[in-house]
Amino acid sequence: MSRLGNVWDSVAMESFSSLKTERMARKVFRTWEAAREDVLNYI
C-alpha cells in the first residue's frame, strides 16, 4: 500500500464504483446474461 493521498491506489475500484452509480442505479435485469451484456457494453 502506498501513502495517503496517492491517487494510484484506488483508480480501478473507483472506475467500477461509477459503474454502480451511473449505469446500474434502479435497473432491474430479467436475466444474468442481460446484466452481463449491459456491463460489458458499458466497459
HELIX and SHEET records of a PDB file:
HELIX    1   1 VAL A   11  SER A   18  1                                   8    
HELIX    2   2 LEU A   19  ARG A   23  3                                   5    
HELIX    3   3 TRP A   32  TYR A   42  1                                  11    
END                                                                             
